[in-house]
């Protein structure tokens, strides 16, 4: 396996998670956000229940699961002191095609007719 295909597989695995995929898409539009701002936007995008508890739970998941993974693969930087998250410049070129593919698949799934209707 080549270095390029290993990196591609790592990126696909990373964006396969709905929260990380949406986080990257949101950061691609905004470049820098706080954990609270990102959590609020994720809750708005992914749930019908937009409660403070959902935002708080999403913040916890971001801090302990998703942000470390995104940082580990070199897509973001973030500060533990200010909780500022920044999408790295090189990451935009790498993830844009993958995000486009996932968004296309998600759009196709939501517009498919339901069997038997």
Residue pairs with C-beta under 8 A, 6 or more apart in sequence:
7 94
10 73
11 73
11 94
11 95
11 98
12 98
14 20
14 69
14 70
14 73
14 75
15 21
15 24
15 95
15 98
15 99
15 102
17 66
17 69
18 46
19 42
19 46
19 58
19 61
19 62
19 65
19 66
20 66
20 69
20 70
21 99
21 102
22 42
22 45
22 46
23 38
23 42
23 62
23 66
23 70
24 70
24 75
24 87
24 91
24 95
24 99
25 99
25 103
26 33
26 38
26 41
26 42
26 45
27 33
27 38
27 76
27 85
27 86
27 87
28 87
28 92
28 95
28 96
28 99
30 37
31 86
31 87
32 84
32 85
32 86
32 87
33 41
33 84
33 85
34 82
34 83
34 84
34 85
35 59
35 62
35 63
35 67
35 78
35 83
35 85
36 55
36 59
36 83
38 62
38 85
39 55
39 56
39 58
39 59
39 62
40 55
42 58
42 62
43 50
43 54
43 55
43 58
44 50
47 54
63 83
67 76
67 78
67 85
70 76
71 77
71 78
74 88
74 90
74 91
75 87
75 88
75 91
75 94
75 95
76 85
76 86
76 87
76 88
76 91
77 85
77 86
77 88
78 84
78 85
78 86
